[in-house]
Amino acid sequence: MALDSKIPNGPIADKWTNYKDHINLVNPANKRNLDVIIVGTGLAGGSAAATLAELGYNVKAFCFQDSPRRAHSIAAQGGINAAKNYQGDGDSTFRLFYDTVKGGDYRAREANVHRLAEVSTNIIDQCVAQGVPLAREYGGLLDNRSFGGTLVSRTFYAKGQTGQQLLLGAYSAMNRQIGRGKIKMHNRHEMLDLVIVNGKARGIIARNLVTGEIERHSAHAVVIASGGYGNVFFLSTNAMGSNATAAWKIHKKGAFFANPCYTQIHPTCIPVSGDHQSKLTLMSESLRNDGRIWVPAKLEDAKAIREGKKKPTDLSEAERDYYLERRYPAFGNLVPRDIASRAAKERCDAGFGVNKTGEAVYLDFAAAIQRYGVDQARIKHLDEKDTALVIKLGTEVVANKYGNLFQMYEKIVDENPYSTPMMIYPAVHYTMGGTWVDYNLQTTIPGCFSIGESNFSDHGANRLGASALMQGLADGYFVLPYTIGDYLSPDIKMGPISTDLPEFVAAEKGVKDQIERFMNNKGTHSVDYFHKKLGKIMWDKVGMARNTKGLNEAIVEIAALREEFYNEVKVPGDANGLNQELEKATRVADFLELGELFAKDALHRNESCGGHFREEYQTEEGEAQRDDENFAYVAAWEYTGKPSEAVLHKEPLVFDNVKLVQRSYK
């Protein structure tokens, strides 16, 4: 099957406008005759559900949480990008486009990224109109801060809870439509299969997680907005319920899966403290605006800190290595996440780590507190030489910007980050890979769309900070409502789709058979036992750094673990009711297949780019070394029965608007 990205012709700045001017539309009177299923109610799914219902479509929304407002989008803390140029520092649509393509190490589709940059400005206007309390400057204008990989301030924020506030905006818009009856909300439901009728996606099979009932739901189109697959590593910054099942089920029904090895390791997470943990906690990248990252300059000092013989505050400036500022002076602590993560790993691997395990670096706010304190003292005509006063005033400023993040850190680590530097270390965070989609956000299955983090389209090999919220809302509010209408326009006279069709019966039987297999299995190990083992393989051999030997071993080990899982897993309880172990079993079954494809994708890509770092392909300075001649393409995998037998399809990436160069942030 040849991949057709359906990118419009013409100059990149005109593609989206010209596209909208010429697509097929659905008459408002006909929209009420069309049903759309949306799986997932985070920023992408929630905004899409609200917008499509507002337009007149009948929306059936599904989430496995008890409320849409509990979607994992709520955990995004730092901000949302938009090319408003409110700071007057040189930002523009093109610069946001360029930063995104460069940040993704030139492995993203240009047309999609430019569209994202174009609609970014509309997102802010939309959210302000909804009442989202974005931060404002003294004069009342919306405030901005910087994020990694850029030289401008374009990130809008709501303290350290931007995702929560944006999600509440989308949720309020959803609630209006739920009240009108245009959205039928299915809380505590999980999609377990896609139903295809005559080659088109026409519904899903879902399990009611409270009663255990298996249900059939039909629609004229299905939209997957179920997020990413970071929990394939077991330990990640994702919520424990976050999973890949919806995306993986459509992959097994014919949707190609693109670039699974492009997974982001976030540099600013609270370090692992022991084997007891089931997830990791993210400290927002916004902290790198004011926090300076360092390790001791001498190995003996690092050892003394690990042994508790010294404190970080005992070390003078000369005894500290601000390694990001040293290596990347132009961007300093605000280099992209992949670069910051690998730099932290390199320092810790060299013996400079500062916690008991040797896997942590410092994020220090002393300089920011001092700087803000002096500014405030001058503004208030107070004594800027009064050290205690300056620290007090500076601490208040930092608390106003990041207070909830500092509070969260102190509750977890039991240290005051205002007076003692935070400890951070990289952890799995976001997945740039996902289901392959064309310019319309449609997968290789007609009528099945994928939006937000569940698709691959906008971030290349590395996502810039504050761009996840941007993509989710862009897809849901401003892109999908156009593109899905173009697809649905021929179906206006089709009428409701029966769930009694043979395809629904067969899909339901497949779901019930899998559940029955799990419930009747006489194994001896819990689901988490296998999930943790998978996570260890993934982190050790498919994590921040990869090599041929480790990837080959991972593929063999995951296949063996999957066989053991089906033979030895034990799922207690009953299928006819609430059973969280059964929920986990179906999800881990999918992770055990996805993990193998992930490793296969990483093995085939003989280059380093963005979050994909192959040890065999790096510069003398240890930076990622791309191979544009052989690997400037999207790797889209077709399921043929087993992950090991997946067939590779290539979508060449064409760069007409940016120059392909080896990425540098020095």
Stockholm file with secondary structure:
# STOCKHOLM 1.0

chainA/1-666         MALDSKIPNGPIADKWTNYKDHINLVNPANKRNLDVIIVGTGLAGGSAAATLAELGYNVKAFCFQDSPRRAHSIAAQGGINAAKNYQGDGDSTFRLFYDTVKGGDYRAREANVHRLAEVSTNIIDQCVAQGVPLAREYGGLLDNRSFGGTLVSRTFYAKGQTGQQLLLGAYSAMNRQIGRGKIKMHNRHEMLDLVIVNGKARGIIARNLVTGEIERHSAHAVVIASGGYGNVFFLSTNAMGSNATAAWKIHKKGAFFANPCYTQIHPTCIPVSGDHQSKLTLMSESLRNDGRIWVPAKLEDAKAIREGKKKPTDLSEAERDYYLERRYPAFGNLVPRDIASRAAKERCDAGFGVNKTGEAVYLDFAAAIQRYGVDQARIKHLDEKDTALVIKLGTEVVANKYGNLFQMYEKIVDENPYSTPMMIYPAVHYTMGGTWVDYNLQTTIPGCFSIGESNFSDHGANRLGASALMQGLADGYFVLPYTIGDYLSPDIKMGPISTDLPEFVAAEKGVKDQIERFMNNKGTHSVDYFHKKLGKIMWDKVGMARNTKGLNEAIVEIAALREEFYNEVKVPGDANGLNQELEKATRVADFLELGELFAKDALHRNESCGGHFREEYQTEEGEAQRDDENFAYVAAWEYTGKPSEAVLHKEPLVFDNVKLVQRSYK
#=GR chainA/1-666 SS CCCCCCCCSSCTTTHHHHHHHHSCCCCHHHHTTCEEEEECCSHHHHHHHHHHHHHTCEEEEECSSSSGGGSGGGGCCSCEECCCCTTCSSCCHHHHHHHHHHHTTTCSCHHHHHHHHHHHHHHHHHHHHHTCCCCBCTTSSBCCBCCTTCSSCCEECSTTCHHHHHHHHHHHHHHHHHHHTSEEEETTEEEEEEEEETTEEEEEEEEETTTCCEEEEECSEEEECCCCCGGGGSSSSSCTTCCSHHHHHHHHTTCCEECTTCEEEEEEECCCCCTTCSCCCBCCGGGGGTCEEEEESSHHHHHHHHTTSCCGGGSCGGGEECHHHHHCTTTGGGSCHHHHHHHHHHHIIIIICCSTTSCCEEEECHHHHHHHHHHHHHHTTCCTTCHHHHHHHHHHHHHHHHHHHHHHHHHHHCSCTTTSCEEEEEEEEEECCEECCCTTSBCSSTTEEECGGGBCSSSTTSCCTTCHHHHHHIIIIIIHHHHHHHHHGGGTTSCCCCTTSHHHHHHHHHHHHHHHHHHHCCCSBCHHHHHHHHHHHHHHHHSSSBCHHHHHHHHHHHHHHHHHHHHHBCCCSCSSSCCHHHHHHHHHHHHHHHHHHHHHHHHHCCSCBTTBCBTTSBCTTSCBCCCHHHHCEEEEEECSSSGGGCEEEEEECCCSSSCCCCCCCC
#=GC SS_cons         CCCCCCCCSSCTTTHHHHHHHHSCCCCHHHHTTCEEEEECCSHHHHHHHHHHHHHTCEEEEECSSSSGGGSGGGGCCSCEECCCCTTCSSCCHHHHHHHHHHHTTTCSCHHHHHHHHHHHHHHHHHHHHHTCCCCBCTTSSBCCBCCTTCSSCCEECSTTCHHHHHHHHHHHHHHHHHHHTSEEEETTEEEEEEEEETTEEEEEEEEETTTCCEEEEECSEEEECCCCCGGGGSSSSSCTTCCSHHHHHHHHTTCCEECTTCEEEEEEECCCCCTTCSCCCBCCGGGGGTCEEEEESSHHHHHHHHTTSCCGGGSCGGGEECHHHHHCTTTGGGSCHHHHHHHHHHHIIIIICCSTTSCCEEEECHHHHHHHHHHHHHHTTCCTTCHHHHHHHHHHHHHHHHHHHHHHHHHHHCSCTTTSCEEEEEEEEEECCEECCCTTSBCSSTTEEECGGGBCSSSTTSCCTTCHHHHHHIIIIIIHHHHHHHHHGGGTTSCCCCTTSHHHHHHHHHHHHHHHHHHHCCCSBCHHHHHHHHHHHHHHHHSSSBCHHHHHHHHHHHHHHHHHHHHHBCCCSCSSSCCHHHHHHHHHHHHHHHHHHHHHHHHHCCSCBTTBCBTTSBCTTSCBCCCHHHHCEEEEEECSSSGGGCEEEEEECCCSSSCCCCCCCC
//
